[in-house]
Amino acid sequence: MKDTFRWGIIGAGNIAHRFAAAVKQLEGMELAGVAAREKTRSEQFGQQYDVPKDQCYGSYEELVNDDQIDAVYIATLHPFHKEQAILAIEHGKGVLCEKPVTMTRAEVEEVVAAAKQHKTFFMEAMKSRFLPVNIQLRKLVSEGFIGDVRSLRAELGFKADFDPESRLYDLAKGGGALLDIGIYPVSYAAYFLGNKPKYVQSQLTYGVTGIDESDAVLLGYEGGANAQIYSTIQANTHKEASILGTEGRIHIPIFSNAQAATIYLDSGKEKTIAEPYEINGFEYQIREAVRCMKEGLVESPHMTWSDSIEVMGMIDSIFAANQVK
């Protein structure tokens, strides 16, 4: 593999801009191509990040056929992730795929099967798992710093203006609170408590377009620990999480973009962890993906294929367990 790692992007929306901004500032990496459904859109995007015009493509097939590109970041709407990830994998491109990785567990299993068959790297871009604060917290929790964990609470929400044609409110575009933002607290619970809850309870509130607008979820684990999760596109929330243990508690403001956390021990001691971003928070997952590919790995040990499969299985279970339809 070349000294300079060359990324391509599928999709030119808001999340793609954040990825591109990080790549542009990372040493040894280059943004070498972008593809959108309209070439004019990819050219406008590419102009902002110094991508040559002839590497701004009007189709995804053109991008994955570019031999100069080492890996692809998928930044489109989640109903299209499976198809686009498999397309890139079949053309030998490593894939970093934005969350939620797919729409269902069955879909991500198809992607993983393709990655296995072609021996090609694939990773879900769940950036919260790669943030230094969250990595430190997981280590402390696993070492018993706050005793035995009894409960994790996390909520994430914002008030979205109603537009039946927007990606949030349109079923065909993968709309709904759970897949768009609820995936963060669900994955956060899995990160600390495990991917396999003993039981799942949920109450989802549906709107006129058929999408879930608010989701209350309870995950129960062996040993009695639980996760209480709330996500919504109907109201602005604190976007915080807390982890409660038998010997202390942890407060994480804006947990999905964590840059700080405070630990309160029952002994009266307090410990604050602060890790400001180097760039914008995307740099950590990008570095991990490149590290894995340069070492010849097909999956990251920090965000495994099994992690993605089982978390999407939890999402399936939340929808299935819903008590209000």
C-alpha positions as CSV (number, residue, x, y, z in Angstrom):
1,M,0.0,0.0,0.0
2,K,1.2,3.5,-0.8
3,D,2.7,5.8,1.8
4,T,-0.2,8.2,1.3
5,F,-3.6,6.6,2.0
6,R,-6.2,7.7,-0.5
7,W,-9.9,8.0,0.5
8,G,-13.0,8.2,-1.6
9,I,-16.4,9.3,-0.4
10,I,-19.7,8.1,-1.5
11,G,-22.3,10.8,-0.8
12,A,-21.9,14.6,-0.5
13,G,-24.1,15.5,2.4
14,N,-23.4,17.1,5.8
15,I,-21.7,14.1,7.4
16,A,-19.4,13.8,4.3
17,H,-18.1,17.3,4.9
18,R,-17.1,16.4,8.5
19,F,-15.2,13.3,7.3
20,A,-13.5,15.3,4.5
21,A,-12.5,18.1,6.9
22,A,-10.8,15.5,9.1
23,V,-9.0,13.6,6.3
24,K,-7.6,16.9,5.0
25,Q,-5.8,17.5,8.3
26,L,-4.6,14.0,8.9
27,E,-1.0,13.2,8.1
28,G,-0.4,10.6,5.4
29,M,-4.0,10.7,4.1
30,E,-5.6,12.3,1.0
31,L,-9.1,12.8,-0.2
32,A,-8.8,11.5,-3.7
33,G,-12.3,11.1,-4.9
34,V,-16.0,11.8,-4.3
35,A,-19.1,10.5,-5.9
36,A,-22.7,11.8,-5.8
37,R,-25.7,11.0,-7.9
38,E,-25.1,14.3,-9.8
39,K,-21.7,15.1,-11.0
40,T,-22.2,18.8,-10.4
41,R,-22.8,18.1,-6.7
42,S,-19.7,16.0,-6.4
43,E,-17.7,18.7,-8.2
44,Q,-19.0,21.4,-5.8
45,F,-18.0,19.2,-2.9
46,G,-14.6,18.4,-4.4
47,Q,-13.8,22.0,-5.0
48,Q,-14.0,22.7,-1.2
49,Y,-11.4,19.9,-0.5
50,D,-9.1,20.2,-3.5
51,V,-10.3,17.0,-5.2
52,P,-9.4,17.2,-8.9
53,K,-12.4,17.7,-11.1
54,D,-11.8,14.4,-13.0
55,Q,-12.0,12.5,-9.7
56,C,-15.4,14.0,-8.8
57,Y,-17.8,11.3,-10.1
58,G,-21.5,11.3,-11.0
59,S,-21.9,7.6,-10.2
60,Y,-20.7,5.4,-7.4
61,E,-19.5,2.8,-9.9
62,E,-17.0,5.2,-11.3
63,L,-15.5,5.9,-7.8
64,V,-15.1,2.2,-6.9
65,N,-13.4,1.6,-10.2
66,D,-10.8,4.2,-9.5
67,D,-7.6,2.2,-8.9
68,Q,-6.0,5.0,-7.1
69,I,-8.5,4.9,-4.2
70,D,-7.6,2.7,-1.3
71,A,-10.9,2.8,0.7
72,V,-14.3,4.3,0.7
73,Y,-16.3,6.2,3.3
74,I,-20.0,5.7,2.8
75,A,-21.9,8.8,3.8
76,T,-25.3,8.3,2.2
77,L,-28.8,7.6,3.7
78,H,-28.8,4.2,5.6
79,P,-31.3,2.4,3.3
80,F,-28.5,2.4,0.7
81,H,-25.6,1.4,2.9
82,K,-25.9,-2.3,2.3
83,E,-25.9,-2.0,-1.5
84,Q,-23.1,0.6,-1.6
85,A,-20.9,-1.3,0.9
86,I,-21.1,-4.5,-1.1
87,L,-20.4,-2.6,-4.3
88,A,-17.2,-1.2,-2.8
89,I,-16.1,-4.5,-1.2
90,E,-16.6,-6.3,-4.5
91,H,-14.2,-3.8,-6.1
92,G,-11.6,-4.4,-3.5
93,K,-12.1,-1.2,-1.6
94,G,-11.9,-1.1,2.2
95,V,-15.1,0.4,3.6
96,L,-15.8,2.7,6.5
97,C,-19.6,2.9,6.6
98,E,-21.5,5.6,8.5
99,K,-24.0,4.6,11.2
100,P,-26.4,2.9,11.4
101,V,-24.4,0.4,9.4
102,T,-27.5,-0.9,7.7
103,M,-31.3,-1.0,8.3
104,T,-31.4,-4.5,9.9
105,R,-29.2,-7.3,11.3
106,A,-29.9,-9.4,8.2
107,E,-28.5,-6.6,6.0
108,V,-25.3,-6.2,7.9
109,E,-24.8,-9.9,7.8
110,E,-24.9,-9.7,4.0
111,V,-22.2,-7.1,4.0
112,V,-20.0,-9.0,6.4
113,A,-20.4,-12.1,4.2
114,A,-19.2,-10.1,1.2
115,A,-16.2,-8.8,3.2
116,K,-15.3,-12.3,4.3
117,Q,-15.6,-13.6,0.8
118,H,-13.4,-10.9,-0.7
119,K,-11.1,-10.6,2.3
120,T,-11.7,-6.9,2.4
121,F,-11.8,-4.5,5.4
122,F,-15.2,-3.3,6.6
123,M,-16.0,-1.2,9.7
124,E,-19.0,0.7,11.0
125,A,-18.3,4.4,11.6
126,M,-19.6,4.5,15.2
127,K,-17.3,7.3,16.1
128,S,-18.3,7.4,19.8
129,R,-16.5,4.1,20.4
130,F,-13.2,5.6,19.3
131,L,-13.3,8.9,21.3
132,P,-10.4,8.9,23.8
133,V,-12.8,9.8,26.7
134,N,-15.1,6.9,26.1
135,I,-12.1,4.5,25.7
136,Q,-10.7,5.6,29.0
137,L,-14.1,5.3,30.7
138,R,-14.6,1.8,29.4
139,K,-11.2,0.7,30.8
140,L,-12.0,2.2,34.2
141,V,-15.4,0.6,34.3
142,S,-14.0,-2.8,33.3
143,E,-11.4,-2.4,36.1
144,G,-14.2,-1.9,38.7
145,F,-13.4,1.8,39.3
146,I,-17.0,2.5,40.2
147,G,-17.7,-1.0,41.5
148,D,-20.3,-3.2,39.7
149,V,-22.3,-1.4,37.1
150,R,-26.0,-1.4,37.9
151,S,-27.4,1.0,35.3
152,L,-26.6,3.0,32.3
153,R,-28.8,5.9,31.3
154,A,-28.5,7.8,28.0
155,E,-30.7,10.2,26.1
156,L,-30.3,11.9,22.7
157,G,-32.8,14.1,21.0
158,F,-33.5,17.3,19.1
159,K,-36.5,19.0,17.8
160,A,-36.8,18.5,14.1
161,D,-39.1,20.7,12.0
162,F,-41.8,18.5,10.4
163,D,-41.2,17.9,6.7
164,P,-42.7,14.7,5.3
165,E,-40.2,14.6,2.5
166,S,-37.1,15.0,4.7
167,R,-34.8,12.1,5.5
168,L,-36.0,12.1,9.2
169,Y,-39.7,11.8,8.4
170,D,-39.7,9.7,5.2
171,L,-39.8,6.0,5.7
172,A,-38.2,5.4,2.3
173,K,-35.2,7.4,3.4
174,G,-34.8,5.5,6.6
175,G,-36.5,8.1,8.7
176,G,-37.2,7.8,12.4
177,A,-35.5,8.6,15.7
178,L,-34.2,5.1,16.5
179,L,-32.1,4.5,13.4
180,D,-30.9,8.1,13.1
181,I,-30.0,9.0,16.7
182,G,-31.2,6.2,18.9
183,I,-28.5,4.0,17.5
184,Y,-26.0,6.1,19.5
185,P,-27.3,5.3,23.0
186,V,-28.1,1.7,22.0
187,S,-24.5,1.2,20.9
188,Y,-23.2,3.0,24.0
189,A,-25.1,0.6,26.2
190,A,-23.7,-2.3,24.2
191,Y,-20.2,-0.8,24.6
192,F,-20.3,-0.8,28.4
193,L,-22.8,-3.6,29.2
194,G,-22.6,-6.0,26.2
195,N,-24.2,-6.8,22.9
196,K,-26.6,-9.4,24.3
197,P,-29.2,-8.1,26.7
198,K,-31.4,-10.7,28.4
199,Y,-34.6,-8.8,27.6
200,V,-35.7,-5.8,25.6
201,Q,-38.7,-3.6,26.3
202,S,-39.7,-0.6,24.3
203,Q,-42.3,2.0,23.7
204,L,-42.1,3.9,20.4
205,T,-44.3,6.8,19.5
206,Y,-45.2,6.9,15.8
207,G,-46.1,10.0,13.7
208,V,-48.3,10.6,10.7
209,T,-45.7,9.5,8.2
210,G,-45.2,6.2,9.9
211,I,-41.8,6.8,11.4
212,D,-40.9,6.5,15.1
213,E,-40.6,10.0,16.5
214,S,-39.7,9.1,20.2
215,D,-38.4,5.9,21.6
216,A,-38.2,4.7,25.3
217,V,-36.1,1.6,25.7
218,L,-35.2,-0.7,28.6
219,L,-32.4,-3.3,28.2
220,G,-32.0,-5.9,30.9
221,Y,-28.8,-7.8,31.4
222,E,-27.7,-11.0,33.2
223,G,-26.8,-10.1,36.7
224,G,-29.4,-7.3,37.0
225,A,-27.7,-4.4,35.2
226,N,-29.9,-2.4,32.9
227,A,-29.8,0.4,30.3
228,Q,-32.5,3.1,30.2
229,I,-32.5,4.8,26.8
230,Y,-34.5,7.6,25.3
231,S,-34.2,9.1,21.8
232,T,-36.5,11.6,20.0
233,I,-36.8,14.1,17.1
234,Q,-39.6,15.9,18.9
235,A,-37.7,17.7,21.7
236,N,-34.3,19.0,22.6
237,T,-32.6,16.9,25.3
238,H,-29.4,17.2,27.4
239,K,-27.8,14.6,25.2
240,E,-26.0,13.1,28.2
241,A,-25.3,9.7,29.7
242,S,-24.6,8.4,33.2
243,I,-23.2,5.1,34.4
244,L,-24.2,4.0,37.9
245,G,-22.0,1.6,39.9
246,T,-22.0,0.2,43.4
247,E,-19.1,2.5,44.4
248,G,-19.7,5.6,42.3
249,R,-21.2,7.1,39.1
250,I,-20.0,8.7,35.9
251,H,-21.5,11.7,34.1
252,I,-20.8,12.1,30.4
253,P,-22.2,15.3,28.8
254,I,-22.9,14.9,25.1
255,F,-21.8,11.3,25.3
256,S,-21.9,10.6,21.5
257,N,-19.4,13.4,21.0
258,A,-17.6,13.1,24.4
259,Q,-14.7,15.3,25.2
260,A,-15.1,15.2,28.9
261,A,-16.5,13.2,31.8
262,T,-16.7,13.4,35.6
263,I,-16.5,10.4,38.0
264,Y,-18.0,10.8,41.4
265,L,-16.9,8.1,43.9
266,D,-18.9,7.2,47.0
267,S,-15.7,7.9,49.0
268,G,-16.1,11.6,48.1
269,K,-13.4,11.7,45.5
270,E,-14.0,13.2,42.1
271,K,-12.1,12.6,38.9
272,T,-12.5,14.6,35.7
273,I,-11.3,13.3,32.3
274,A,-10.9,15.9,29.5
275,E,-9.8,15.0,26.0
276,P,-10.5,17.8,23.5
277,Y,-10.7,16.8,19.9
278,E,-7.6,17.1,17.8
279,I,-9.7,18.0,14.8
280,N,-13.5,17.2,14.9
281,G,-13.8,13.8,16.4
282,F,-13.8,11.9,13.1
283,E,-10.0,11.5,13.2
284,Y,-10.0,8.6,15.7
285,Q,-12.1,6.2,13.7
286,I,-10.4,7.2,10.5
287,R,-7.0,6.4,12.0
288,E,-8.2,3.1,13.3
289,A,-9.6,2.1,9.9
290,V,-6.3,3.0,8.2
291,R,-4.2,1.2,10.8
292,C,-6.2,-1.9,10.3
293,M,-6.0,-1.8,6.5
294,K,-2.2,-1.2,6.6
295,E,-1.8,-4.1,9.0
296,G,-3.8,-6.4,6.7
297,L,-6.8,-6.7,9.0
298,V,-10.3,-7.1,7.6
299,E,-12.1,-5.9,10.8
300,S,-11.2,-3.7,13.7
301,P,-10.9,-5.3,17.2
302,H,-12.5,-2.2,18.6
303,M,-15.6,-2.3,16.4
304,T,-15.9,-5.8,15.2
305,W,-18.3,-7.3,12.6
306,S,-20.0,-9.1,15.5
307,D,-20.5,-5.8,17.3
308,S,-22.3,-4.3,14.3
309,I,-24.3,-7.4,13.7
310,E,-25.4,-7.7,17.4
311,V,-26.2,-4.0,17.8
312,M,-28.4,-4.1,14.8
313,G,-30.0,-7.2,16.3
314,M,-30.8,-5.1,19.3
315,I,-32.3,-2.5,17.1
316,D,-34.5,-5.2,15.5
317,S,-35.5,-6.3,18.9
318,I,-36.5,-2.8,20.0
319,F,-38.7,-2.4,17.0
320,A,-40.2,-5.9,17.6
321,A,-40.8,-5.3,21.3
322,N,-42.6,-2.0,20.8
323,Q,-45.8,-1.8,22.8
324,V,-47.4,1.1,21.0
325,K,-48.1,1.0,17.2
